[in-house]
Amino acid sequence: SNEHDKREHGTDNKGERNGMSTLDAKRVRKIRRLYATGNYTQTYLAGMFHISQSAVCNIVRRKQWAHI
């Protein structure tokens, strides 16, 4: 099954437990805090944290890292 494959390959990890993640809870909170000031665009924050703009969008909309 697909769920079994995810567990088998370790791709169902969330957040910092995912080895591909360049973020941790502290950085996620910082991204949300900076974005909330209205002084930074998602694109600017993406460059600042070396992630994609879509990742920033998902973080600030809580589609990723919702557990933080």
C-alpha positions in Angstrom: 0.0 0.0 0.0 1.0 3.6 -0.4 1.0 4.2 3.4 3.3 1.2 3.8 5.6 2.6 1.2 5.8 5.9 2.9 6.7 4.3 6.2 9.2 2.0 4.5 11.0 4.9 2.8 10.6 7.3 5.7 8.7 9.9 3.6 5.9 10.4 6.0 7.9 12.4 8.5 6.7 15.8 9.4 8.7 19.0 10.0 12.3 18.7 11.3 12.1 14.9 11.6 12.2 14.9 7.8 15.8 14.7 6.8 15.1 16.8 3.7 13.9 19.7 5.8 16.1 22.8 6.1 13.8 24.2 8.7 13.1 23.7 12.4 10.4 24.9 14.7 12.4 28.0 15.6 12.8 29.1 12.0 9.1 28.3 11.2 8.0 30.6 14.0 10.5 33.3 12.8 9.1 33.1 9.2 5.6 33.5 10.5 6.6 36.4 12.8 8.4 38.2 10.1 5.7 37.7 7.5 3.1 38.9 10.0 4.8 42.3 10.3 3.9 43.0 6.7 7.5 44.2 6.0 8.6 41.0 4.1 7.2 39.3 1.1 7.0 35.5 0.8 9.6 35.7 -2.0 12.0 37.6 0.2 11.6 35.2 3.1 12.1 32.3 0.8 15.5 33.7 -0.2 16.4 34.5 3.3 15.6 30.9 4.6 16.8 29.2 1.4 13.4 27.6 0.7 10.8 28.0 -2.1 8.2 30.7 -2.1 5.5 28.0 -2.1 7.0 26.5 1.1 6.8 30.0 2.7 3.2 30.2 1.5 2.4 26.8 3.0 4.0 27.7 6.3 2.3 31.1 6.8 -1.1 29.5 5.7 -0.3 26.6 8.1 -0.6 24.0 5.3 2.9 22.9 6.4 4.2 22.9 10.0 0.6 23.1 11.2 1.7 21.5 14.5 3.9 24.5 15.4 
